[in-house]
Amino acid sequence: MSKTTPINISGTITTGNVAQVLSAEKQVPRRIALRNTSVGNLYISTTGTASASSMPIKADEYYESPYSTSNAISIFGATTGQSFFAEEGAWE
């Protein structure tokens, strides 16, 4: 398997306490890498809608998915404007 060029999917939480799509469902499985660049926790889900009970990514913490998925990836933050740096890469 070879990795394609990573795609920057960084951003901010557009509305606090509301899950948003970090990466839409894809035909080609990919992995994500994410750094929480805000002061509060962020939460992600690769199997459904993210919420405060999903996998936490603490402030300044780095997360890299351990496996590839074609599922949509959802992100949740309690505060509007929380920022994150994220990339996704596909494997052939």
ABEGO torsion letter per residue (X at the ends): XBBBBBBBABEBBABBGBBBBABBBBABBBBBBBBBABABBBBBBAAEBBBAABBBBBBGBBBBBABBBABBBBBBBABBGBBBBBBBBBBX
